[in-house]
């Protein structure tokens, strides 16, 4: 099969913390690939502020922008006013005039290994999501319990003869597919528009992608290549501090310094805090916050 163009796509609008996450994701890509190595690849950022990224004047990544305004975002949220519906519309907008391999990434990700194999597999027809979170029927957490109960009560709702409550949930922070699967986006959108009013939870769009990707073929996990820190919003304070401290640095310098932001270590610190805070801390509702970072001290360690 002839290798087609690769497209990496982000949606980045609103609060500057999202821009920091997106820029850090781009820096993680720059740490993996040297200039000229991302062949046949375009990076598309759907954003309300392309100028924010253009301030990195020496960034060598193949960045392209699709300007979106408040009216477009409102339209893409739909009549159901669902923020995660925007992701589906972003992808529908992207693929309407493109043919190739799509890799959608939430902004709060870190690329940890080369993604050449992911694109190779997508080109061959494989589908990707971030990681399998479990069967809904296992009721492994409260949202799964509610989702299972909701759809167990609707046994007639089936996708290709399979009851909805029997599907596995995958994390949708990463989505990979060839444009030959564009039709899945219509299915995902229809399910979301139909089901969100009846079950208005943030996971409905994620569940819709999980269902229709699984029906189209085996889903592969992107987690070995891409880390998605969706449950570490506290990292935003660290990233804000990083971009403030190193403001004015070249893209090459930022790429080097970005290795000082250890998302995995922050995640472990958070886990350790909640594991050890004790009964009193739990009762008092003590919350974990990252320690203030001494960037200059860390730079000396490079």
C-alpha positions as CSV (number, residue, x, y, z in Angstrom):
1,X,0.0,0.0,0.0
2,X,1.4,3.4,-1.0
3,X,2.2,5.5,2.0
4,X,-0.1,8.5,2.2
5,X,0.3,11.9,3.9
6,X,0.3,11.9,7.8
7,X,-1.8,14.4,9.6
8,X,-1.4,15.2,13.3
9,X,-4.2,17.3,14.6
10,X,-4.8,19.2,17.9
11,X,-7.7,21.4,19.1
12,X,-6.4,24.3,21.2
13,X,-8.6,27.2,22.1
14,X,-9.7,29.2,25.1
15,X,-7.6,29.3,28.3
16,X,-3.9,29.8,27.9
17,X,-3.2,26.7,30.0
18,X,-4.4,24.6,27.0
19,X,-1.9,26.4,24.8
20,X,0.9,25.6,27.2
21,X,-0.1,21.9,27.1
22,X,-0.2,22.0,23.3
23,X,3.2,23.7,23.1
24,X,4.7,21.1,25.5
25,X,3.2,18.3,23.3
26,X,4.9,19.9,20.3
27,X,8.2,20.2,22.2
28,X,8.0,16.5,23.1
29,X,7.7,15.8,19.4
30,X,10.8,18.0,18.8
31,X,12.7,15.9,21.3
32,X,11.9,12.7,19.4
33,X,12.5,14.0,15.9
34,X,15.3,16.1,14.4
35,X,14.5,18.8,11.8
36,X,13.8,17.1,8.5
37,X,12.8,13.7,10.0
38,X,9.1,14.3,10.1
39,X,8.7,13.5,6.4
40,X,5.3,13.6,4.6
41,X,3.7,15.0,7.8
42,X,1.5,18.0,8.5
43,X,0.5,19.2,12.0
44,X,-2.8,21.0,12.1
45,X,-3.8,23.1,15.1
46,X,-7.5,24.2,15.3
47,X,-7.2,27.3,17.4
48,X,-8.7,30.7,18.1
49,X,-5.2,32.2,18.4
50,X,-2.7,31.1,15.7
51,X,-0.5,34.1,16.7
52,X,0.3,32.5,20.0
53,X,2.1,29.6,18.2
54,X,3.6,31.9,15.6
55,X,5.5,33.6,18.3
56,X,7.9,30.6,18.2
57,X,9.5,32.0,15.1
58,X,12.2,29.3,14.7
59,X,10.0,26.3,15.3
60,X,10.8,23.9,12.5
61,X,7.8,21.7,12.9
62,X,5.4,21.6,9.9
63,X,2.6,23.6,11.6
64,X,-0.6,24.6,9.9
65,X,-3.5,26.4,11.5
66,X,-7.3,26.3,11.1
67,X,-8.7,29.5,12.7
68,X,-11.8,28.9,14.7
69,X,-13.9,31.6,16.4
70,X,-16.5,31.5,19.2
71,X,-19.3,31.1,16.7
72,X,-17.7,28.1,15.1
73,X,-17.0,26.5,18.4
74,X,-20.6,27.2,19.5
75,X,-21.9,25.6,16.3
76,X,-19.7,22.6,16.7
77,X,-20.9,22.1,20.3
78,X,-24.3,21.6,18.6
79,X,-27.8,21.9,19.9
80,X,-26.8,19.7,22.8
81,X,-24.1,22.2,23.8
82,X,-21.5,19.5,24.5
83,X,-17.9,20.6,24.5
84,X,-16.5,17.2,23.6
85,X,-18.7,17.2,20.4
86,X,-16.2,19.8,19.1
87,X,-13.6,17.0,18.6
88,X,-15.8,15.1,16.2
89,X,-16.5,18.3,14.2
90,X,-12.8,19.1,14.1
91,X,-12.0,15.7,12.6
92,X,-14.9,16.0,10.1
93,X,-13.7,19.4,9.1
94,X,-10.1,18.2,8.7
95,X,-10.9,15.1,6.5
96,X,-13.3,16.8,4.2
97,X,-10.5,17.8,1.8
98,X,-7.7,15.4,2.9
99,X,-6.7,11.8,2.2
100,X,-4.2,10.0,4.4
101,X,-3.4,9.0,7.9
102,X,-5.0,10.9,10.8
103,X,-3.6,11.1,14.3
104,X,-5.7,13.2,16.6
105,X,-4.1,14.2,19.9
106,X,-5.5,15.9,23.0
107,X,-3.2,18.7,24.1
108,X,-2.4,17.1,27.4
109,X,-0.1,14.4,25.9
110,X,3.6,13.7,25.8
111,X,5.1,11.8,22.8
112,X,7.6,9.4,24.4
113,X,8.7,7.4,21.4
114,X,8.7,7.8,17.6
115,X,5.3,7.5,16.1
116,X,6.4,6.1,12.7
117,X,5.0,2.7,13.5
118,X,1.7,4.1,14.5
119,X,1.4,5.9,11.1
120,X,2.6,2.8,9.3
121,X,-0.1,0.8,10.9
122,X,-2.8,3.4,10.3
123,X,-1.7,3.5,6.6
124,X,-2.3,-0.3,6.6
125,X,-5.8,0.1,8.0
126,X,-5.3,-0.2,11.7
127,X,-7.3,1.9,14.2
128,X,-5.9,3.5,17.3
129,X,-7.1,4.9,20.6
130,X,-5.0,5.8,23.6
131,X,-5.6,2.8,26.0
132,X,-8.3,0.3,26.8
133,X,-10.0,1.3,30.1
134,X,-12.1,-1.8,30.5
135,X,-15.5,-3.4,29.8
136,X,-18.5,-1.3,30.8
137,X,-20.1,-4.5,32.1
138,X,-17.2,-5.0,34.6
139,X,-18.5,-1.7,36.3
140,X,-14.9,-0.9,37.4
141,X,-15.8,2.6,38.4
142,X,-18.8,4.8,39.2
143,X,-19.2,6.1,35.7
144,X,-19.0,2.6,34.2
145,X,-21.7,1.5,36.7
146,X,-24.0,4.3,35.6
147,X,-23.3,3.7,31.9
148,X,-23.8,0.0,32.3
149,X,-27.1,0.4,34.2
150,X,-28.3,3.0,31.6
151,X,-27.7,0.8,28.6
152,X,-28.6,-2.5,30.3
153,X,-32.1,-1.0,30.6
154,X,-32.1,-0.4,26.8
155,X,-31.4,-3.9,25.5
156,X,-32.8,-3.1,22.0
157,X,-30.0,-0.5,21.5
158,X,-27.4,-2.6,19.6
159,X,-24.6,-1.8,17.2
160,X,-24.3,-4.5,14.6
161,X,-26.3,-6.9,16.9
162,X,-24.1,-6.3,19.9
163,X,-25.8,-4.6,23.0
164,X,-24.2,-1.3,23.8
165,X,-23.5,-2.2,27.4
166,X,-21.2,-5.1,26.3
167,X,-18.6,-2.8,24.7
168,X,-15.2,-1.8,26.1
169,X,-14.4,1.8,26.9
170,X,-11.2,3.2,25.4
171,X,-9.6,6.5,26.2
172,X,-10.1,8.9,23.3
173,X,-7.2,11.3,24.0
174,X,-5.6,9.7,21.0
175,X,-7.4,8.7,17.8
176,X,-5.8,7.2,14.8
177,X,-7.4,6.2,11.5
178,X,-7.0,6.3,7.8
179,X,-9.4,8.6,5.9
180,X,-11.1,5.5,4.4
181,X,-12.8,5.3,7.8
182,X,-14.3,8.8,7.5
183,X,-17.8,7.3,7.7
184,X,-17.2,6.4,11.3
185,X,-17.2,10.1,12.3
186,X,-20.8,10.4,11.1
187,X,-21.7,7.4,13.2
188,X,-19.9,8.8,16.3
189,X,-21.6,12.2,15.8
190,X,-25.1,10.6,15.4
191,X,-24.6,8.5,18.6
192,X,-23.3,11.5,20.5
193,X,-26.2,13.7,19.5
194,X,-28.8,11.0,20.2
195,X,-27.4,9.7,23.5
196,X,-25.9,12.8,25.3
197,X,-29.4,14.3,26.0
198,X,-30.4,11.0,27.6
199,X,-27.1,10.5,29.5
200,X,-25.4,13.9,29.8
201,X,-22.0,12.7,30.9
202,X,-18.6,13.8,29.5
203,X,-17.8,10.2,28.5
204,X,-20.5,9.9,25.8
205,X,-18.3,11.1,22.9
206,X,-15.5,8.8,24.2
207,X,-17.9,5.9,24.4
208,X,-19.1,6.6,20.9
209,X,-15.6,6.5,19.4
210,X,-14.9,3.3,21.4
211,X,-18.0,1.6,20.0
212,X,-17.6,2.4,16.4
213,X,-13.8,2.0,16.2
214,X,-14.2,-1.5,17.8
215,X,-16.9,-2.4,15.3
216,X,-14.7,-1.3,12.4
217,X,-11.8,-3.5,13.5
218,X,-9.4,-4.4,16.3
219,X,-8.2,-1.2,18.1
220,X,-4.5,-0.8,18.9
221,X,-3.3,1.1,22.0
222,X,-1.2,4.3,21.4
223,X,-0.1,4.3,25.1
224,X,3.3,2.7,24.4
225,X,4.2,5.7,22.3
226,X,2.1,8.6,23.8
227,X,1.4,9.4,27.4
228,X,-1.9,11.1,28.1
229,X,-2.0,12.9,31.5
230,X,-5.7,13.7,31.5
231,X,-6.0,13.3,35.3
232,X,-3.1,15.7,36.1
233,X,-4.6,19.2,35.6
234,X,-2.1,20.3,38.3
235,X,0.6,20.1,35.7
236,X,-0.7,23.3,34.2
237,X,0.9,25.4,36.9
238,X,4.3,23.8,36.2
239,X,3.9,24.4,32.4
240,X,2.8,28.0,33.0
241,X,5.9,28.5,35.2
242,X,8.1,26.8,32.5
243,X,6.9,29.0,29.6
244,X,7.1,32.2,31.8
245,X,10.7,31.4,32.9
246,X,12.0,30.5,29.5
247,X,10.1,33.2,27.5
248,X,12.2,34.4,24.6
249,X,14.2,31.2,24.3
250,X,14.6,29.7,20.9
251,X,12.6,26.6,19.9
252,X,15.8,24.6,20.1
253,X,16.5,25.8,23.6
254,X,12.9,25.2,24.7
255,X,13.1,21.7,23.3
256,X,16.2,21.0,25.4
257,X,14.7,22.6,28.5
258,X,11.4,20.9,28.1
259,X,13.0,17.6,29.3
260,X,13.1,19.3,32.7
261,X,9.3,19.0,32.9
262,X,8.8,15.4,34.2
263,X,5.1,14.7,33.8
264,X,5.6,11.1,34.9
265,X,7.3,12.2,38.1
266,X,4.5,14.7,38.9
267,X,2.0,11.9,38.4
268,X,3.9,9.7,40.9
269,X,4.1,12.5,43.4
270,X,0.4,13.0,43.2
271,X,-0.3,9.3,43.7
272,X,2.1,9.1,46.6
273,X,0.4,12.2,48.3
274,X,-3.1,10.7,48.2
275,X,-1.8,7.3,49.2
276,X,-0.1,8.7,52.3
277,X,-2.2,11.7,53.4
278,X,-3.9,9.7,56.1
279,X,-7.4,9.9,57.5
280,X,-7.2,13.4,58.9
281,X,-5.9,14.7,55.6
282,X,-8.7,13.0,53.8
283,X,-11.3,14.4,56.2
284,X,-9.8,17.9,55.8
285,X,-9.8,17.5,52.0
286,X,-6.1,18.3,51.6
287,X,-5.1,18.4,48.0
288,X,-1.8,17.9,46.2
289,X,-0.1,20.7,44.5
290,X,3.3,20.6,42.7
291,X,6.2,22.2,44.4
292,X,7.5,25.4,43.0
293,X,10.2,24.7,40.4
294,X,13.7,26.2,40.5
295,X,14.3,26.1,36.8
296,X,17.8,27.6,36.9
297,X,18.9,24.9,39.4
298,X,17.5,22.3,37.1
299,X,19.2,23.8,34.0
300,X,22.5,23.3,35.6
301,X,21.8,19.5,35.7
302,X,21.5,19.3,31.9
